[in-house]
Amino acid sequence: MPPVFKGKKLPFHQVYEPRAIGFPESMQATRYFKEKKVILVWTLWNAVKKTINYYFLQPGNKTFTKYKCPNSQCIVTFRRKNLPKVDAVLFHLTDTDTEDLPPVRYPHQAWILYNMEPPWLVKKQAVSRLHNLNNLFNWTMSYRNNSDVVAKYGFTMPSNPFAKNKTFDGVMKEKSKNVVWFASDCTTDSRREDYVMEMKKYIDIDVYGKCGNHKCYPSQSNTCYEEVFKNYKFYLSFENAICKDYVTEKFFNVFNYDIIPVVLGALDYSIFAPEGSFINAAHYPKPQVLAEALLKISINETVYIDFLKRKALFKAYLDPWMCRLCDKLHSVNNSSVVRDVKEWFFENADCKRWNSTFQNFLNTNPLQD
């Protein structure tokens, strides 16, 4: 049943998904394959059997048609009895139990290890059994750029060319507050909470979610964002873990709204969005200097609107990783093997965290903390 707001039912995607869904037209190039590839989802997804989260797969062909995949000749099943007939078996890393693996390994199948979160979040549940996963999987599917199938939370593309004519009259008048932050993890590997605490000495920051005193429902939804963001100038899009190639979904969640994202700066964000459409904390020597810079921008309407204009030229989409998965199943054999999961995912993660004593981001080893 779709949620109800102010007496009317809203479609699920309208309520819960701030990013656009589907391939942009400029990326569409339909490819035809006679044979459908079947994907068996073997494990739960973060202990959830059937999730409404758009990062996951739905039964049948729904996911691939919804995302308008150029090659949509794939089918998803959750029925383990179909094991002998499927082309791929999907395992979510934190839910994979070596006591609950398929009883038979069919040679034509690709076994795929799937994970979209950085090592810090995975470590809590899975690190003790990682050595048991070596040599089991053919492919990896994660946020890492060296994955066999890259699966990120989003991407941006140039939007309608007429967006350059968009005006922002009256936007600043509504924005009576400076900074907002949505956070549900209050103690993180990145120590973003320490960074924010330091910023709070110099600029007002309202915190929504479990880590603050403000609430908005449904959390991380269109309905919530539209109501909150109209009042604020900046949004803290800070990762819970700062690792190579990882960008939080919250960066893409807010990108399509008239608010400026502030990122924590672990990587080159210009790969994901145009320069001048966000503010990078890495460009400022310490939280105090960043806070002072935000205050200056907040009272300069011309500079602030210039940020919004540059951002309006692009649009954020959910990453259609399932399209890449379907493509790979049609074009590549399953002969590769992931020999050492721990080495690939943890030891090569290249993670950093904020250190309040040194006022800097320092290297960290996810396995030693």
C-alpha positions as CSV (number, residue, x, y, z in Angstrom):
1,M,0.0,0.0,0.0
2,P,1.6,3.3,-1.0
3,P,2.0,5.9,1.8
4,V,-0.7,8.5,2.2
5,F,0.1,12.2,2.5
6,K,-2.5,14.9,3.1
7,G,-5.3,12.6,2.0
8,K,-3.9,11.2,-1.2
9,K,-1.8,8.2,-2.1
10,L,1.5,8.8,-3.7
11,P,3.5,6.3,-5.9
12,F,6.3,4.6,-4.0
13,H,9.1,6.1,-6.1
14,Q,7.7,9.6,-5.6
15,V,7.8,9.2,-1.9
16,Y,11.0,7.3,-1.3
17,E,13.4,8.0,-4.2
18,P,15.0,11.5,-4.7
19,R,17.1,10.4,-7.6
20,A,15.9,9.8,-11.1
21,I,15.4,6.2,-12.2
22,G,16.3,4.8,-15.5
23,F,19.0,5.3,-18.2
24,P,19.1,8.9,-19.5
25,E,18.1,9.0,-23.1
26,S,21.7,9.9,-24.1
27,M,22.9,6.6,-22.7
28,Q,20.2,4.4,-24.3
29,A,21.3,2.1,-27.1
30,T,19.1,-1.0,-27.1
31,R,20.9,-4.4,-27.5
32,Y,19.0,-7.5,-28.4
33,F,19.7,-11.0,-27.1
34,K,17.4,-14.0,-27.7
35,E,18.3,-15.8,-24.5
36,K,17.3,-14.5,-21.1
37,K,19.8,-14.9,-18.3
38,V,18.5,-15.9,-14.9
39,I,19.9,-14.5,-11.6
40,L,19.2,-16.3,-8.4
41,V,19.4,-14.1,-5.3
42,W,20.7,-16.6,-2.7
43,T,21.0,-14.5,0.4
44,L,19.0,-11.9,2.2
45,W,19.9,-8.2,1.8
46,N,21.0,-6.8,5.1
47,A,18.8,-9.5,6.8
48,V,15.7,-8.3,4.8
49,K,14.0,-10.9,2.7
50,K,11.9,-8.6,0.5
51,T,13.1,-5.0,0.5
52,I,11.5,-1.9,-1.0
53,N,14.9,-0.5,-1.4
54,Y,15.7,0.4,-5.0
55,Y,19.3,-0.8,-4.7
56,F,18.0,-4.4,-4.7
57,L,16.5,-6.6,-7.4
58,Q,12.8,-7.4,-7.8
59,P,11.4,-10.8,-9.0
60,G,11.1,-11.5,-12.8
61,N,12.1,-8.8,-15.3
62,K,10.7,-5.8,-13.4
63,T,14.1,-4.3,-12.3
64,F,15.6,-4.3,-15.8
65,T,12.5,-2.7,-17.5
66,K,12.1,-0.2,-14.7
67,Y,15.6,1.0,-15.2
68,K,15.2,1.0,-19.0
69,C,18.3,-1.2,-19.4
70,P,19.6,-1.3,-23.0
71,N,19.8,-5.0,-22.5
72,S,16.9,-6.1,-20.4
73,Q,17.1,-9.8,-21.1
74,C,17.5,-10.9,-17.5
75,I,15.2,-12.5,-15.0
76,V,15.5,-12.5,-11.2
77,T,14.4,-15.4,-9.0
78,F,14.4,-15.9,-5.2
79,R,13.5,-19.6,-5.4
80,R,16.4,-21.8,-4.5
81,K,14.9,-24.8,-6.2
82,N,15.7,-23.1,-9.5
83,L,19.4,-23.4,-8.8
84,P,20.3,-25.9,-11.6
85,K,18.7,-23.6,-14.2
86,V,20.2,-20.2,-13.3
87,D,23.1,-18.4,-14.9
88,A,24.2,-16.4,-11.9
89,V,24.0,-16.7,-8.1
90,L,24.1,-13.5,-6.1
91,F,25.4,-13.4,-2.5
92,H,25.3,-10.3,-0.4
93,L,28.6,-10.1,1.6
94,T,27.3,-9.4,5.1
95,D,24.5,-12.0,4.7
96,T,26.6,-14.8,3.3
97,D,27.0,-17.8,5.6
98,T,29.3,-20.6,4.6
99,E,26.9,-23.0,6.4
100,D,24.2,-22.0,3.9
101,L,25.8,-22.2,0.5
102,P,24.3,-23.9,-2.6
103,P,24.7,-27.7,-2.3
104,V,26.0,-28.0,-5.9
105,R,28.3,-25.7,-7.8
106,Y,27.2,-25.9,-11.5
107,P,30.1,-25.1,-13.9
108,H,28.0,-22.8,-16.2
109,Q,27.1,-20.4,-13.3
110,A,28.8,-17.2,-12.2
111,W,28.8,-16.8,-8.4
112,I,28.8,-13.1,-7.6
113,L,29.8,-11.4,-4.3
114,Y,27.8,-8.2,-3.9
115,N,28.3,-5.3,-1.5
116,M,27.8,-1.5,-1.8
117,E,29.1,-0.4,1.5
118,P,32.7,0.3,2.7
119,P,34.8,-2.1,4.9
120,W,33.9,-0.4,8.2
121,L,30.3,-1.4,7.9
122,V,31.0,-4.8,6.6
123,K,33.7,-5.6,9.1
124,K,31.2,-5.7,12.0
125,Q,29.4,-8.7,10.6
126,A,31.6,-10.5,8.1
127,V,35.4,-10.1,8.8
128,S,35.6,-13.2,11.0
129,R,34.4,-15.5,8.2
130,L,36.0,-13.9,5.2
131,H,38.8,-16.5,4.9
132,N,36.0,-19.1,4.3
133,L,34.9,-17.1,1.2
134,N,38.2,-17.3,-0.7
135,N,38.0,-19.0,-4.2
136,L,34.2,-19.3,-4.0
137,F,33.2,-16.4,-6.3
138,N,33.8,-15.6,-9.9
139,W,32.9,-11.9,-9.8
140,T,32.7,-9.0,-7.4
141,M,30.0,-6.4,-7.6
142,S,30.6,-3.3,-5.4
143,Y,31.3,0.4,-5.3
144,R,35.0,-0.2,-6.1
145,N,36.1,0.8,-9.5
146,N,38.0,-2.4,-9.9
147,S,35.0,-4.6,-9.3
148,D,33.8,-6.9,-12.1
149,V,30.5,-5.1,-11.9
150,V,30.7,-1.6,-10.5
151,A,27.7,-0.8,-8.3
152,K,27.5,2.7,-7.0
153,Y,24.7,4.7,-5.4
154,G,24.3,7.2,-8.2
155,F,25.8,9.3,-11.0
156,T,25.0,12.7,-12.6
157,M,24.4,13.6,-16.3
158,P,23.8,16.9,-18.1
159,S,20.1,17.7,-17.8
160,N,17.8,19.5,-20.2
161,P,19.8,22.3,-21.9
162,F,17.0,24.7,-21.1
163,A,18.0,24.3,-17.4
164,K,20.5,27.1,-17.9
165,N,17.6,29.5,-18.2
166,K,16.2,28.4,-14.8
167,T,15.8,31.3,-12.4
168,F,16.1,31.1,-8.6
169,D,14.0,34.1,-7.7
170,G,12.9,34.0,-4.1
171,V,15.0,30.9,-3.2
172,M,17.2,32.8,-0.7
173,K,14.3,34.5,1.0
174,E,12.9,31.1,2.1
175,K,16.2,29.8,3.3
176,S,16.4,31.3,6.8
177,K,18.8,28.6,8.1
178,N,22.3,27.7,7.1
179,V,23.3,24.0,7.5
180,V,21.3,20.8,7.8
181,W,22.6,17.2,8.3
182,F,20.8,13.9,8.2
183,A,22.6,11.2,10.2
184,S,21.6,7.8,11.5
185,D,25.1,6.5,12.3
186,C,26.3,8.6,15.2
187,T,29.7,6.9,15.7
188,T,31.5,6.3,12.4
189,D,34.8,5.2,11.0
190,S,35.3,8.6,9.2
191,R,34.8,10.4,12.5
192,R,32.5,12.8,10.6
193,E,30.7,13.4,13.9
194,D,33.9,15.0,15.3
195,Y,34.2,17.1,12.3
196,V,30.6,18.3,12.6
197,M,31.0,19.0,16.3
198,E,34.0,21.3,15.5
199,M,32.0,23.1,12.8
200,K,29.1,23.7,15.2
201,K,31.4,26.1,17.2
202,Y,31.3,28.5,14.2
203,I,28.0,27.9,12.4
204,D,24.6,26.6,13.2
205,I,23.9,23.0,12.1
206,D,20.5,21.3,12.5
207,V,20.8,17.5,12.7
208,Y,17.9,15.3,11.6
209,G,17.6,11.6,12.4
210,K,18.9,9.4,15.2
211,C,21.9,11.7,15.8
212,G,19.9,14.9,16.3
213,N,16.8,16.5,17.7
214,H,15.0,17.0,14.5
215,K,12.7,14.4,12.7
216,C,11.3,14.1,9.2
217,Y,9.3,11.3,7.8
218,P,9.6,9.3,5.7
219,S,13.4,9.7,6.2
220,Q,15.4,10.4,3.0
221,S,12.3,10.8,0.9
222,N,11.1,13.4,-1.6
223,T,8.4,14.4,0.8
224,C,10.9,14.9,3.6
225,Y,13.6,16.6,1.5
226,E,11.2,19.1,-0.1
227,E,9.9,20.2,3.2
228,V,13.3,20.6,4.9
229,F,15.6,21.8,2.2
230,K,13.6,24.8,1.3
231,N,14.7,26.3,4.6
232,Y,18.4,25.5,4.4
233,K,21.3,26.7,2.3
234,F,23.8,23.8,2.8
235,Y,23.6,20.1,3.3
236,L,26.4,18.0,4.9
237,S,26.9,15.0,2.6
238,F,29.5,13.3,4.8
239,E,30.4,9.7,4.4
240,N,30.3,7.3,7.3
241,A,33.5,5.8,6.0
242,I,36.1,7.6,3.8
243,C,37.4,5.0,1.4
244,K,38.6,4.9,-2.2
245,D,35.8,5.0,-4.8
246,Y,33.0,5.3,-2.2
247,V,30.4,8.1,-2.4
248,T,27.4,8.1,0.0
249,E,23.9,7.9,-1.4
250,K,23.1,11.1,0.4
251,F,25.2,13.1,-2.1
252,F,23.0,11.9,-5.0
253,N,19.9,12.1,-2.8
254,V,20.2,15.9,-2.4
255,F,21.7,16.8,-5.8
256,N,18.3,17.4,-7.5
257,Y,17.2,19.9,-4.9
258,D,18.0,23.6,-4.5
259,I,20.5,23.2,-1.8
260,I,24.4,23.1,-1.9
261,P,26.0,19.7,-0.9
262,V,29.1,19.9,1.2
263,V,31.3,16.8,0.8
264,L,34.0,15.5,3.1
265,G,36.5,15.3,0.4
266,A,38.1,11.9,0.4
267,L,38.2,11.6,-3.4
268,D,37.8,13.6,-6.6
269,Y,34.1,14.4,-6.5
270,S,34.4,16.1,-9.9
271,I,34.2,12.6,-11.4
272,F,30.6,12.4,-10.1
273,A,29.4,16.0,-10.4
274,P,30.6,19.3,-12.0
275,E,33.0,21.6,-10.1
276,G,31.1,24.5,-8.6
277,S,28.0,22.5,-7.9
278,F,29.2,21.4,-4.4
279,I,31.7,22.5,-1.7
280,N,34.5,20.2,-0.8
281,A,35.7,20.2,2.9
282,A,39.1,19.0,1.7
283,H,39.7,22.4,0.2
284,Y,39.7,24.0,3.6
285,P,42.5,23.3,6.2
286,K,40.1,22.7,9.2
287,P,36.4,22.7,10.1
288,Q,36.5,26.3,11.4
289,V,37.7,27.6,8.0
290,L,35.0,25.7,6.2
291,A,32.3,27.0,8.5
292,E,33.5,30.6,8.0
293,A,33.5,30.1,4.2
294,L,29.9,28.8,4.3
295,L,28.8,31.8,6.3
296,K,30.3,34.1,3.7
297,I,28.5,32.3,0.9
298,S,25.3,32.3,2.8
299,I,25.1,36.1,2.8
300,N,26.2,36.5,-0.8
301,E,23.2,35.8,-2.9
302,T,25.0,36.1,-6.2
303,V,27.7,33.5,-5.2
304,Y,25.1,31.2,-3.7
305,I,22.8,31.3,-6.7
306,D,25.8,30.6,-9.0
307,F,26.3,27.3,-7.2
308,L,22.6,26.4,-7.8
309,K,22.8,27.4,-11.5
310,R,25.8,25.1,-12.1
311,K,24.1,22.3,-10.3
312,A,20.9,22.7,-12.2
313,L,22.7,21.9,-15.5
314,F,23.1,18.3,-14.2
315,K,20.7,15.7,-12.8
316,A,21.3,12.8,-10.4
317,Y,20.3,9.3,-11.2
318,L,20.2,6.0,-9.4
319,D,23.1,4.0,-10.7
320,P,21.7,1.2,-13.0
321,W,24.2,-1.4,-11.8
322,M,21.7,-4.1,-12.6
323,C,22.0,-3.2,-16.3
324,R,25.8,-3.7,-16.2
325,L,25.2,-7.0,-14.4
326,C,22.8,-8.2,-17.1
327,D,25.2,-7.0,-19.9
328,K,28.1,-8.9,-18.3
329,L,26.1,-12.1,-18.1
330,H,25.5,-11.9,-21.8
331,S,29.0,-11.0,-22.9
332,V,31.6,-12.6,-20.5
333,N,32.2,-16.1,-19.3
334,N,32.6,-16.9,-15.6
335,S,36.1,-18.3,-15.7
336,S,37.6,-15.7,-13.2
337,V,38.0,-16.4,-9.5
338,V,38.1,-14.1,-6.5
339,R,41.0,-15.8,-4.7
340,D,41.2,-13.6,-1.5
341,V,38.2,-11.6,-0.5
342,K,39.8,-10.1,2.6
343,E,42.8,-8.8,0.6
344,W,40.7,-7.4,-2.2
345,F,38.0,-5.7,-0.1
346,F,39.8,-4.7,3.1
347,E,43.5,-4.4,2.6
348,N,43.2,-2.5,-0.6
349,A,40.4,-0.2,0.6
350,D,42.6,2.9,1.1
351,C,40.5,4.5,3.9
352,K,41.0,7.6,5.9
353,R,39.4,9.3,9.0
354,W,39.3,12.7,10.5
355,N,41.6,13.2,13.4
356,S,40.6,16.1,15.7
357,T,44.0,16.3,17.4
358,F,45.9,16.7,14.1
359,Q,43.1,18.5,12.4
360,N,43.6,16.3,9.3
361,F,42.4,13.1,7.6
362,L,44.8,10.3,8.4
363,N,45.2,6.8,6.8
364,T,43.5,3.9,8.6
365,N,43.4,0.2,8.3
366,P,39.8,-1.2,8.5
367,L,41.1,-4.5,9.8
368,Q,43.1,-3.1,12.7
369,D,40.5,-0.8,14.3
